[in-house]
Amino acid sequence: IYPPLLKSLEQDKPSQWELTSSEAYDFLKQGVGILEESGFGIMVPNWWKENRTANKVNVKLKLGSRKDRIPDMSTGLMGMDALVDYDIALAIGDEEIPVEEWKRLVDIKVPLVNINGQWIEIRKDEINSILNIWSRRREQNHGKLQLFDAIHLAGGNVEDESIKQVETLGWFADLLKKLEEPDSFNVQQQPEGFCGKLRDYQKRGMSWMMYLEKWGLSGCLADDMGLGKTIQVLSLLLKEKEDGVSNRPTLLICPTSVVRNWEREAYRFAPTLSLMIHYGQSRLKGKDFKKQALASDLVVTSFALARRDIKDLKKVDWKRVVVDEAQNIKNPTSKQTKAIKSIQAKTRIALTGTPVENRLAELWSIMDFLNPGYLGSFSLFRTKFELPIQKYNKNEPLKKLQKLVRPFILRRVKTDPRIIKDLPEKQETKVYCSLTREQASLYEAVVKNTLEKLSNIEGIERRGLILAALVRLKQICNHPAQFLHNQSYLEGRSGKLTRLSEMLYEVVAEGDSALVFTQFKEMGELLSIYLDKSFDSEIMFLHGGVPMTARDKMVRRFQEGSEPKIFILSLRAGGVGLNLTKANHVFHFDRWWNPAVENQATDRAFRIGQKKNVQVYKYICQGTLEERIDELIEKKQQLADYIVSGDESWLTEMD
């Protein structure tokens, strides 16, 4: 059966058979299987059964060096072009094999060798091939990698499957640790000119941005809404000015609704900063704009004007470009995104509480703005990350992506007691409402009519019909009057409106205040009319058509006065950039497809300055598409939470 066994039979009483290394290897590789198939019981060493994979000789990549000098960071010109030493080594587990030892092993013909008391099966041809490839690479680039590539490799993005271990050393290891763990570096004190007191986590955020920029790197401050991203940036600018670090201006681009908020916050917290607001019909252009911008510390403009005045913006030598509400550049193919990415600056900062809203492509676009090329081309990103994660639920690409982006995203959440101890609690409740007979009849008619039409069309026309039907069904769930465009009579026709009225009466009776959000301007107007009469009080409605000066007056009136107790806002216009902490109840009358938009709206009330617990109510009509929307929102929220946090919980496929 196995001829080599004949040697042992030459003894009078066969009890053992001494093997050479070559014979032992042949027995383990072939003999064991042959004999077991023939019915013999075979006992093999544990190291062969259990540790064959663990004890293999693997190639180890070493990034950085303990002997390497720390680069000069004072110039801030390092960036992704900084050079990192690298080398390759062989290792068994965590133990490296000296080069001399490996050379000795190469000369041995038998694959089974004893290294430091461990029997190892070595793959000489494979490892020699790997060593030759990496040796040639080292000769070509003189043993140096760009910081860009080194961070990629340290993040586990190693295309060569033969590389089983990556070790970081020296200043490069220290850099990665400080980027990934903001608590690990020295926290700067708040600037003397800052009017107020920065919380500890805000000082860490300021210090994190400063540390990144010393390396010429760019990052995303992704703190939860309401944690003070604005003042962290203002404190950074103040600190720079007081330390005499730069005399070049910072360009800040934000939504139109937030321009005046930046102006107010800058005057309030950083009055010594020279501020220029580039907005309105009388805004400066050409040489006058450039002259005024260069004389300023901070220039604030809107997304719309950034695209319109792109030629003027590109003529200024900016210290940095800051994009507030960076989800506005989430579409990599839009003209607005392309225009903003074309503005040159030493470094960039993205501010957003929602780096991922619906798709991972949004994260790619923000990262491409910060550190162009870091996540590869968009098509490569889709192939390597977006499709495997969102379509096929692959866990490994998700972990790899998280590790790649972690050094450049700093996110803290309000619910973490380590971040903020004195913020009250937020409680979310889903309020399920029934359709009235009129609503149910209209709903059924729209569904039936849509299904009949869908049977005869396809392609873009089909998709357009479905989208239009979804809007109509959402209108019916809100109120028949919105769908029929008839304001003649509102009482008793909508289950949602009836329940909202009941709950608002309780809120007002308790002396509390409430925000009511709707995505539809027409529904906001209906709510305003109905609640005006119900509460015998003027109920304000803030929407996208309200001029900025009037908007500011409405916010001040609600926030500073005892009346009104109720404030209606459109989800998009009133969901960002406003401080409405007088309210401790938030009602979402209808649901948006994107959880980040809803969360931003909620955080107009749930933010620093809020003294009461915040109650959030999300209205859902039972048995309608609103239940499906709620399911989609939950799934999208899970994806966003995983990418920007260390949560190990898995997520289900997004639709």
C-alpha positions in Angstrom: 0.0 0.0 0.0 2.8 2.4 1.0 6.2 0.9 0.0 8.4 2.9 2.4 6.8 1.0 5.3 8.6 -2.1 4.2 11.8 -0.9 5.9 10.1 -1.2 9.3 9.1 -4.8 8.6 12.7 -5.8 8.2 12.9 -5.8 12.1 11.9 -8.8 14.2 9.5 -6.7 16.2 8.6 -3.6 14.2 7.9 -0.7 16.6 9.2 2.4 14.9 10.6 3.8 11.7 13.1 6.6 11.7 12.6 9.1 8.8 14.7 11.7 7.3 13.1 15.2 6.8 12.4 14.3 3.2 10.8 11.0 4.1 8.8 12.6 6.9 7.4 15.3 4.5 6.5 12.6 1.9 4.7 10.6 4.6 2.7 13.5 5.9 1.8 14.8 2.4 1.0 11.4 0.8 1.4 8.4 3.1 -1.1 9.5 5.7 -3.9 9.8 3.2 -3.1 6.5 1.5 -3.0 4.6 4.8 -6.2 6.2 6.1 -8.1 5.3 3.0 -7.0 1.7 3.5 -8.5 1.6 7.0 -5.4 2.3 9.1 -5.6 4.7 12.1 -2.9 7.3 11.8 -1.8 9.8 14.5 0.1 12.9 13.2 1.7 15.7 15.2 -0.6 18.5 16.3 1.6 21.1 14.6 0.8 19.5 11.3 -3.0 19.2 11.9 -3.6 22.5 13.6 -0.9 25.0 12.8 0.0 24.3 9.1 -1.4 27.6 8.1 -0.4 29.5 11.2 3.2 28.3 10.9 3.7 29.1 7.3 6.4 31.5 6.4 4.7 34.7 5.3 5.8 37.9 3.7 5.6 40.9 6.1 5.5 44.5 4.9 7.1 47.1 7.2 6.0 50.7 6.7 8.2 53.4 8.3 11.4 52.9 10.3 12.4 53.4 13.9 15.6 55.0 12.5 13.8 57.3 10.1 13.9 61.0 11.0 10.6 62.7 11.6 9.9 64.9 8.5 9.7 68.7 8.9 6.0 69.3 9.4 6.4 73.1 10.1 6.0 73.9 6.4 2.7 71.9 6.1 3.9 70.9 2.6 4.1 67.2 3.3 0.6 66.0 2.1 0.1 62.8 0.2 3.5 63.3 -1.5 5.5 62.7 1.7 7.8 59.7 1.5 7.7 56.8 3.9 10.4 54.2 4.2 9.3 50.6 3.6 10.9 47.2 3.6 9.8 43.5 3.4 10.6 40.7 5.8 9.7 37.1 6.3 7.9 36.0 9.4 6.3 33.1 11.2 3.4 34.5 13.2 4.8 37.6 14.8 8.4 36.3 14.7 10.7 37.5 11.9 13.2 35.3 10.1 16.6 36.8 9.7 17.8 37.1 6.1 20.7 34.8 6.7 18.4 32.1 8.0 16.2 32.4 5.0 19.2 32.1 2.6 20.1 28.9 4.4 16.6 27.5 4.0 16.5 28.3 0.3 19.5 25.9 -0.2 17.6 23.1 1.5 15.8 20.9 -0.9 13.2 19.6 1.6 10.1 21.8 2.1 9.9 20.6 5.8 12.4 22.5 8.0 12.8 23.2 11.7 12.9 26.9 12.6 13.4 28.0 16.2 12.0 24.7 17.4 9.0 24.7 15.0 8.5 22.4 12.0 7.5 24.5 9.1 6.3 23.7 5.6 8.0 26.3 3.3 7.0 27.3 -0.2 10.4 28.4 -1.5 9.4 29.1 -5.1 6.4 31.2 -4.1 8.3 33.2 -1.5 11.3 33.7 -3.7 9.1 35.1 -6.4 7.4 37.5 -4.0 10.8 38.6 -2.6 12.1 39.2 -6.1 9.1 41.3 -7.1 9.3 43.5 -3.9 13.1 43.8 -4.2 12.7 45.1 -7.7 10.1 47.6 -6.5 12.5 48.8 -3.8 15.2 49.3 -6.3 12.9 51.3 -8.5 11.6 53.7 -5.8 14.7 53.5 -3.5 12.8 52.0 -0.7 10.3 54.8 -0.4 6.5 55.0 -0.7 4.3 58.1 -1.0 2.3 58.7 2.2 -0.7 58.3 0.0 0.2 54.6 -0.8 1.6 53.9 2.7 -1.8 54.8 4.4 -3.5 52.6 1.8 -1.3 49.7 2.6 -1.6 50.3 6.4 -5.3 50.2 6.0 -5.1 46.7 4.6 -5.6 47.7 1.0 -2.8 45.3 -0.2 -3.5 43.9 -3.6 -0.7 41.3 -3.3 -2.4 38.4 -1.5 1.0 37.1 -0.4 1.4 40.0 2.0 -0.1 38.6 5.2 1.1 41.2 7.7 1.6 44.9 7.7 3.6 46.6 10.4 3.9 50.3 10.9 7.0 51.9 12.6 8.4 55.2 13.8 6.8 58.5 12.9 4.5 56.9 10.4 3.0 54.6 13.1 2.7 57.6 15.4 0.9 59.6 12.6 -1.6 56.9 12.0 -2.3 56.4 15.7 -3.0 60.1 16.2 -5.2 60.4 13.2 -7.3 57.4 14.2 -7.3 58.2 18.0 -7.8 62.0 18.5 -7.3 61.4 22.3 -3.7 60.3 21.7 -2.2 63.7 20.8 -1.6 66.9 22.7 -4.8 68.9 22.8 -4.3 72.6 22.1 -5.8 75.2 24.4 -8.6 77.4 23.0 -7.4 80.6 21.5 -7.4 83.7 23.7 -9.7 85.6 21.4 -12.4 83.0 21.5 -15.5 84.5 23.2 -16.9 81.5 25.1 -15.6 78.2 26.4 -14.8 75.3 24.2 -15.8 71.9 25.5 -13.0 69.3 25.8 -14.2 67.4 22.7 -14.3 70.7 20.7 -10.7 71.4 21.7 -9.8 67.9 20.5 -11.6 68.5 17.2 -9.7 71.8 16.7 -6.4 70.1 17.5 -7.2 67.2 15.2 -7.7 69.6 12.3 -4.5 71.4 13.2 -2.6 68.1 13.3 -3.9 67.0 9.9 -3.0 70.3 8.3 0.5 70.2 9.6 0.9 67.2 7.4 -0.8 68.9 4.5 -3.7 66.5 4.8 -7.4 67.2 4.7 -10.2 65.7 6.9 -13.9 65.5 7.5 -15.3 66.7 10.8 -18.4 64.6 10.9 -19.7 65.4 14.4 -23.3 64.8 15.2 -25.5 67.8 14.4 -25.6 70.3 17.2 -22.1 69.5 18.6 -20.6 72.7 17.4 -18.7 72.1 14.2 -19.0 75.8 13.4 -17.2 77.0 16.5 -14.5 74.3 16.1 -13.6 75.8 12.7 -13.8 79.3 14.0 -11.4 78.4 16.9 -9.0 76.8 14.4 -8.9 80.1 12.4 -8.4 82.1 15.6 -5.7 79.9 16.8 -3.8 80.2 13.5 -4.2 84.0 13.6 -2.9 84.3 17.1 0.0 81.9 16.4 0.9 83.8 13.2 0.8 80.6 11.2 -0.8 82.0 8.0 -1.8 85.3 6.4 -3.9 83.7 3.7 -7.7 83.6 3.7 -10.0 80.6 4.3 -12.9 80.2 1.9 -16.0 78.7 3.4 -18.9 77.4 1.2 -22.2 76.6 2.7 -26.0 76.5 1.9 -27.7 79.9 1.4 -29.7 79.3 4.5 -26.6 79.0 6.7 -24.6 82.1 5.4 -26.0 84.5 7.9 -25.6 81.9 10.7 -21.9 81.8 10.0 -21.8 85.6 10.1 -23.6 85.7 13.4 -21.4 82.9 15.0 -18.2 84.5 13.8 -19.1 87.9 15.3 -20.3 86.2 18.5 -17.4 83.8 19.1 -14.5 85.2 17.0 -14.9 88.9 16.7 -11.2 89.5 15.9 -11.4 87.5 12.7 -11.7 89.7 9.6 -14.9 88.4 7.9 -16.1 88.9 4.3 -19.6 87.8 3.3 -19.7 87.2 -0.4 -23.4 87.3 -1.1 -26.2 89.4 -2.6 -26.5 91.6 -5.6 -23.9 94.1 -4.4 -21.2 91.5 -3.8 -17.7 92.4 -5.1 -16.3 90.9 -8.3 -13.1 90.7 -10.2 -10.1 92.6 -8.8 -12.2 94.2 -6.1 -13.2 90.8 -4.8 -9.6 89.4 -4.9 -8.3 92.4 -3.0 -11.0 92.2 -0.3 -10.6 88.4 0.0 -6.9 88.6 0.5 -7.4 91.2 3.3 -9.8 88.8 5.1 -9.3 85.8 7.4 -12.6 84.2 6.4 -14.7 84.5 3.2 -18.1 83.0 3.4 -20.3 82.3 0.3 -23.0 80.0 -0.8 -22.9 76.9 -3.0 -24.9 78.6 -5.7 -22.5 81.6 -5.8 -19.4 79.4 -5.6 -20.4 77.9 -8.9 -21.5 81.2 -10.5 -18.4 83.1 -9.4 -16.0 80.3 -9.8 -13.6 82.3 -12.0 -13.1 84.9 -9.2 -12.7 82.3 -6.5 -10.0 80.4 -8.4 -7.9 83.6 -8.7 -7.4 83.8 -4.9 -4.5 81.9 -3.2 -6.6 80.2 -0.5 -5.1 78.8 2.7 -8.0 76.2 2.8 -11.4 75.6 1.5 -14.1 74.6 4.0 -17.4 73.0 2.8 -20.2 73.1 5.3 -23.0 70.7 4.9 -20.7 68.7 2.6 -23.5 66.4 1.6 -24.1 69.1 -1.0 -21.1 67.8 -3.0 -22.2 64.2 -2.7 -22.9 63.9 -6.5 -19.5 63.6 -8.1 -20.9 64.4 -11.6 -22.8 67.6 -10.8 -21.5 70.9 -12.0 -21.6 72.3 -8.5 -19.3 69.5 -7.1 -16.9 69.8 -10.0 -16.6 73.6 -9.6 -15.9 73.4 -5.9 -13.3 70.7 -6.4 -11.5 72.8 -8.9 -10.8 75.6 -6.3 -7.1 75.2 -5.3 -6.1 75.4 -1.7 -3.4 74.2 0.6 -5.8 72.0 2.6 -9.5 71.3 2.7 -12.1 70.6 5.4 -15.5 69.0 5.0 -18.2 69.6 7.6 -21.1 67.2 7.7 -23.1 65.2 10.2 -23.9 62.7 7.4 -20.9 61.6 5.3 -23.2 58.8 4.0 -26.9 59.5 3.3 -28.0 57.1 0.7 -25.1 55.6 -1.2 -21.4 55.0 -0.6 -20.7 57.1 -3.7 -21.4 60.1 -1.6 -18.6 59.2 0.7 -16.3 58.8 -2.3 -17.2 62.3 -3.5 -16.4 63.9 -0.2 -13.1 62.0 0.2 -12.2 62.9 -3.3 -12.7 66.6 -2.5 -10.5 66.2 0.6 -7.7 64.0 -0.7 -8.1 63.6 -4.4 -7.4 60.1 -5.7 -7.1 58.5 -2.2 -10.0 56.1 -2.8 -9.1 55.6 -6.4 -11.3 56.5 -9.4 -15.0 56.5 -9.0 -15.4 53.4 -11.3 -12.7 51.5 -9.2 -14.4 52.5 -6.0 -17.8 51.2 -7.3 -16.2 47.9 -8.2 -14.1 47.4 -5.1 -16.5 48.8 -2.4 -19.9 50.2 -3.4 -21.3 47.2 -5.3 -19.8 44.4 -3.0 -21.1 46.3 0.1 -24.5 47.6 -0.9 -25.5 45.0 -3.5 -23.9 41.8 -2.2 -23.6 42.5 1.6 -19.8 41.7 1.6 -18.3 42.2 5.0 -14.6 42.3 4.2 -14.8 45.3 1.7 -16.9 47.1 4.3 -14.2 46.6 7.0 -11.5 47.6 4.6 -13.3 50.8 3.6 -13.9 51.7 7.2 -10.2 51.3 7.9 -9.2 53.4 4.9 -11.4 56.4 5.7 -11.0 56.3 9.5 -7.9 58.5 9.7 -9.6 61.3 7.8 -13.0 61.3 9.5 -13.6 62.5 13.0 -17.1 61.8 14.3 -18.5 62.2 17.8 -22.2 61.7 18.7 -24.3 63.4 21.3 -25.5 60.2 22.8 -21.9 59.3 23.9 -21.6 60.4 27.6 -17.8 60.7 27.1 -18.4 63.5 24.7 -21.1 65.6 26.4 -22.5 64.9 29.8 -25.0 67.7 30.2 -27.1 67.3 27.1 -30.6 66.0 27.8 -32.0 62.8 26.3 -33.8 62.4 22.9 -36.7 60.0 22.7 -38.1 59.0 19.3 -41.6 57.7 18.9 -43.4 56.4 15.7 -47.0 57.6 15.6 -49.2 55.3 13.5 -52.3 56.9 12.1 -55.3 55.4 10.2 -56.6 56.7 6.9 -60.0 58.3 6.8 -62.6 56.8 4.4 -61.9 59.7 2.0 -58.1 59.1 2.2 -58.5 55.3 1.7 -60.8 55.8 -1.3 -58.4 58.3 -3.0 -55.4 56.0 -2.1 -57.0 53.0 -3.7 -58.0 54.9 -6.8 -54.5 56.2 -7.4 -53.0 52.7 -6.9 -55.5 51.1 -9.3 -55.1 53.8 -11.9 -51.3 53.6 -11.7 -51.2 49.8 -12.1 -53.4 50.0 -15.2 -51.1 52.5 -16.8 -47.9 50.6 -15.9 -49.0 47.6 -17.9 -48.6 49.5 -21.1 -45.4 51.5 -20.6 -41.7 50.8 -19.8 -38.3 52.5 -19.4 -38.0 56.1 -18.3 -41.7 56.8 -18.8 -42.5 53.9 -16.4 -40.1 55.2 -13.8 -41.6 58.7 -14.1 -45.1 57.4 -13.6 -44.1 55.5 -10.5 -42.4 58.5 -9.0 -45.4 60.7 -9.7 -47.7 58.1 -8.1 -45.5 57.9 -5.0 -45.8 61.7 -4.5 -49.6 61.6 -4.9 -49.8 58.7 -2.4 -47.8 60.7 0.1 -50.0 63.7 -0.4 -53.1 61.6 0.2 -51.6 60.2 3.4 -51.0 63.8 4.6 -54.4 65.3 3.7 -56.9 64.9 0.8 -56.9 68.7 0.5 -53.2 68.6 -0.4 -53.9 66.0 -3.1 -57.0 67.8 -4.4 -55.5 71.3 -4.1 -58.6 72.4 -2.2 -58.4 74.3 1.1 -62.1 74.7 1.6 -62.5 72.4 4.6 -59.7 70.6 6.6 -61.4 69.3 9.8 -61.8 65.5 10.1 -60.5 64.5 6.7 -57.0 63.4 7.7 -56.0 60.9 10.4 -52.6 62.5 10.7 -53.9 66.1 11.1 -56.4 64.9 13.8 -53.6 63.2 15.8 -51.2 66.1 15.3 -53.8 68.6 16.7 -54.4 66.4 19.7 -50.7 66.1 20.5 -50.0 69.8 19.9 -52.8 70.7 22.4 -51.0 68.7 25.0 -47.6 70.3 24.2 -49.0 73.8 24.5 -51.0 73.0 27.6 -47.8 71.9 29.3 -46.1 75.1 28.4 -43.7 73.5 25.9 -42.9 74.4 22.3 -42.9 72.4 19.1 -41.4 72.2 15.6 -43.5 70.7 12.8 -41.6 69.6 9.7 -43.1 68.7 6.3 -41.4 68.2 3.0 -44.3 69.9 1.1 -44.8 73.6 0.9 -48.5 73.2 0.2 -48.9 71.0 3.3 -47.1 73.5 5.4 -49.5 76.2 4.3 -52.5 74.0 5.1 -51.0 73.2 8.5 -50.5 77.0 9.1 -54.1 77.8 8.2 -55.6 75.0 10.3 -53.4 75.5 13.4 -53.9 79.3 13.2 -57.6 78.8 13.8 -57.2 75.9 16.2 -54.9 77.7 18.6 -56.1 81.3 17.9 -52.5 82.3 17.4 -50.3 83.2 14.4 -48.4 80.1 13.4 -45.3 80.9 11.3 -44.2 78.8 8.3 -40.6 78.9 7.2 -40.0 77.6 3.7 -37.5 78.0 0.8 -39.3 81.0 -0.6 -38.9 83.1 2.6 -36.2 85.8 2.1 -33.2 85.6 4.4 -34.0 88.7 6.4 -37.5 87.5 7.1 -36.2 84.1 7.9 -33.9 85.5 10.6 -36.8 87.5 12.1 -38.9 84.4 12.3 -36.2 82.4 14.0 -35.5 85.2 16.5 -39.2 85.6 17.2 -39.7 81.9 18.0 -36.5 81.5 19.9 -36.6 84.6 22.0 -40.3 85.2 22.7 -42.9 83.3 24.7 -45.2 83.1 21.7 -45.7 81.4 19.3 -45.4 77.9 20.8 -45.5 76.2 17.4 -43.2 76.7 14.4 -43.9 75.0 11.0 -40.8 74.4 8.7 -40.2 72.9 5.4 -37.8 70.0 5.8 -35.2 71.2 3.3 -35.2 75.0 4.1 -35.6 74.7 7.9 -33.6 71.5 8.5 -30.1 73.0 8.5 -28.3 75.9 10.1 -30.9 77.0 12.6 -30.8 77.0 16.4 -34.3 76.4 17.7 -33.6 75.0 21.2 -36.8 76.7 22.6 -38.6 73.7 21.1 -38.5 70.4 23.0 -41.0 68.5 20.8 -40.3 67.7 17.1 -43.0 66.4 14.8 -42.2 64.9 11.4 -45.6 65.1 9.7 -44.4 63.2 6.6 -41.3 61.1 6.0 -38.4 61.8 3.8 -36.5 59.0 2.1 -33.2 60.1 3.7 -32.7 59.6 7.4 -29.9 62.1 7.5 -32.3 64.9 6.4 -34.7 64.0 9.1 -32.0 63.8 11.7 -30.7 67.2 10.7 -34.2 68.7 11.1 -34.6 67.1 14.5 -31.3 68.5 15.6 -32.5 72.1 15.2 -33.9 71.4 18.7 -31.6 68.6 20.0 -28.4 70.5 20.2 -26.1 72.3 22.6 -28.2 74.9 24.5 -31.2 72.5 24.9 -32.1 72.2 28.6 -35.0 69.8 28.3 -35.5 66.3 27.1 -36.5 66.3 23.4 -39.4 64.2 22.2 -39.4 63.3 18.5 -42.6 62.0 16.7 -42.6 60.4 13.3 -46.0 60.1 11.7 -46.8 56.9 9.6 -50.1 56.0 8.0 -50.6 52.2 8.5 -51.0 50.0 5.5 -49.5 52.5 3.1 -46.2 53.2 1.4 -45.1 55.2 4.5 -44.5 52.0 6.3 -42.2 50.9 3.5 -40.4 54.3 3.6 -39.8 53.8 7.3 -38.2 50.4 6.6 -35.9 52.0 4.0 -34.9 54.8 6.4 -33.9 52.2 9.0 -31.7 50.3 6.6 -30.0 53.4 5.3 -29.3 54.6 8.8 -27.6 51.3 9.6 -25.2 51.7 6.7 -24.3 55.3 7.6 -23.7 54.3 11.2 -21.4 51.5 10.4 -19.1 53.3 7.9 -18.4 56.2 10.3 -18.2 54.2 13.5 -16.7 51.1 14.9 -19.9 49.2 15.2 -19.6 45.5 14.2 -23.3 45.0 13.7 -24.1 43.9 10.1 -26.6 45.6 7.8 -29.1 44.3 5.4 -29.3 45.1 1.7 -30.4 48.6 0.8 -33.0 49.0 -1.8 
